[in-house]
Amino acid sequence: MPQISRFFGIIIYMYFNDHAPPHFHAEYGEHEAVYTIETLEILRGELPRRAHSMVIEWAAFHRYDLRENWRLAREMQSLNEIEPLE
């Protein structure tokens, strides 16, 4: 599972050739959530409220980059690192 970003203890990653809909995984401590790229809804899991808010803020700003990484992952190509939330 390639890590594509890390900020404030949150790790963002995608799997190669993963199932639809386009999504990414966010991990914070022992918590994990899977977010859709288009709507930023949680498909499964949950994060603490503050971590969830940071993931949403980051993902809204980097939606184009997430879409591009999803395309690359589906094609089994190397993923691009995405700037962290500052």
Backbone hydrogen bonds in HBPLUS format (Angstrom, degrees):
<---DONOR---> <-ACCEPTOR-->    atom                        ^
c    i                          cat <-CA-CA->   ^        H-A-AA   ^      H-
h    n   atom  resd res      DA  || num        DHA   H-A  angle D-A-AA Bond
n    s   type  num  typ     dist DA aas  dist angle  dist       angle   num
A0014-MET N   A0002-PRO O   3.21 MM  12  5.86 151.5  2.30 155.3 160.0     1
A0004-ILE N   A0012-ILE O   2.81 MM   8  5.74 163.8  1.83 145.1 150.8     2
A0082-ILE N   A0004-ILE O   2.73 MM  78  5.75 171.7  1.73 164.9 163.2     3
A0005-SER N   A0012-ILE O   3.38 MM   7  5.12 152.4  2.46 136.8 133.0     4
A0012-ILE N   A0005-SER O   2.90 MM   7  5.12 176.0  1.90 149.8 148.6     5
A0007-PHE N   A0010-ILE O   2.96 MM   3  5.24 154.3  2.02 144.6 152.9     6
A0010-ILE N   A0007-PHE O   2.73 MM   3  5.24 164.0  1.76 125.9 131.0     7
A0011-ILE N   A0027-GLU O   2.87 MM  16  5.12 162.0  1.90 148.0 154.1     8
A0027-GLU N   A0011-ILE O   2.86 MM  16  5.12 155.5  1.92 146.9 155.1     9
A0013-TYR N   A0025-HIS O   2.97 MM  12  5.27 158.5  2.02 144.2 149.9    10
A0025-HIS N   A0013-TYR O   2.87 MM  12  5.27 174.9  1.88 169.5 168.4    11
A0017-ASN N   A0073-ALA O   2.94 MM  56  5.62 159.7  1.98 111.1 117.9    12
A0037-ILE N   A0022-PRO O   2.99 MM  15  5.79 163.4  2.02 135.4 135.7    13
A0024-PHE N   A0035-TYR O   2.93 MM  11  5.51 149.6  2.03 151.1 161.0    14
A0035-TYR N   A0024-PHE O   2.91 MM  11  5.51 156.2  1.96 161.9 167.5    15
A0026-ALA N   A0033-ALA O   2.84 MM   7  5.38 161.4  1.87 166.1 169.6    16
A0033-ALA N   A0026-ALA O   2.92 MM   7  5.38 155.7  1.97 153.6 161.2    17
A0028-TYR N   A0031-HIS O   2.89 MM   3  5.19 164.9  1.92 142.6 147.3    18
A0031-HIS N   A0028-TYR O   2.94 MM   3  5.19 159.1  1.99 132.4 132.3    19
A0046-GLU N   A0032-GLU O   3.07 MM  14  5.87 129.1  2.34 139.0 134.8    20
A0034-VAL N   A0044-ARG O   2.96 MM  10  5.50 153.2  2.03 159.8 163.0    21
A0043-LEU N   A0034-VAL O   2.63 MM   9  5.40 161.7  1.66 156.9 163.5    22
A0036-THR N   A0041-GLU O   2.89 MM   5  5.53 156.5  1.94 155.5 162.8    23
A0040-LEU N   A0036-THR O   3.01 MM   4  4.84 131.2  2.26 118.7 130.4    24
A0052-HIS N   A0048-PRO O   2.86 MM   4  6.03 164.7  1.88 164.4 169.5    25
A0053-SER N   A0049-ARG O   2.96 MM   4  6.18 159.2  2.00 150.5 155.3    26
A0054-MET N   A0050-ARG O   3.11 MM   4  6.40 153.9  2.18 146.0 152.6    27
A0055-VAL N   A0051-ALA O   2.97 MM   4  6.24 156.8  2.02 152.3 158.6    28
A0056-ILE N   A0052-HIS O   2.98 MM   4  6.25 162.8  2.01 154.7 158.9    29
A0057-GLU N   A0053-SER O   3.00 MM   4  6.19 162.6  2.03 147.2 152.1    30
A0058-TRP N   A0054-MET O   2.92 MM   4  6.07 167.9  1.93 151.2 154.7    31
A0059-ALA N   A0055-VAL O   2.82 MM   4  5.92 170.6  1.83 155.4 158.5    32
A0060-ALA N   A0056-ILE O   2.93 MM   4  5.96 159.0  1.98 149.6 154.8    33
A0061-PHE N   A0057-GLU O   3.32 MM   4  6.48 152.7  2.40 142.1 148.5    34
A0062-HIS N   A0058-TRP O   3.05 MM   4  6.27 138.0  2.23 142.9 155.4    35
A0062-HIS N   A0059-ALA O   3.17 MM   3  4.96 124.3  2.50  90.1 104.4    36
A0066-LEU N   A0062-HIS O   2.93 MM   4  6.22 154.5  2.00 156.4 164.6    37
A0067-ARG N   A0063-ARG O   2.93 MM   4  6.20 158.5  1.98 152.5 157.8    38
A0068-GLU N   A0064-TYR O   2.97 MM   4  6.28 158.4  2.02 150.7 156.7    39
A0069-ASN N   A0065-ASP O   2.93 MM   4  6.17 159.4  1.98 147.6 153.1    40
A0070-TRP N   A0066-LEU O   2.88 MM   4  6.10 152.1  1.96 147.4 155.4    41
A0071-ARG N   A0067-ARG O   3.03 MM   4  6.34 157.7  2.08 148.6 153.7    42
A0072-LEU N   A0068-GLU O   2.98 MM   4  6.30 161.9  2.01 151.0 155.8    43
A0073-ALA N   A0069-ASN O   2.80 MM   4  5.96 159.6  1.84 151.4 157.0    44
A0074-ARG N   A0070-TRP O   2.96 MM   4  6.19 155.5  2.02 149.4 155.6    45
A0075-GLU N   A0071-ARG O   3.16 MM   4  6.42 137.5  2.35 139.7 151.0    46
A0075-GLU N   A0072-LEU O   3.06 MM   3  5.07 127.5  2.35  94.5 108.8    47
A0077-GLN N   A0072-LEU O   2.89 MM   5  5.06 177.3  1.89 147.5 146.6    48
A0076-MET N   A0073-ALA O   3.03 MM   3  4.87 160.7  2.07 102.8 107.1    49
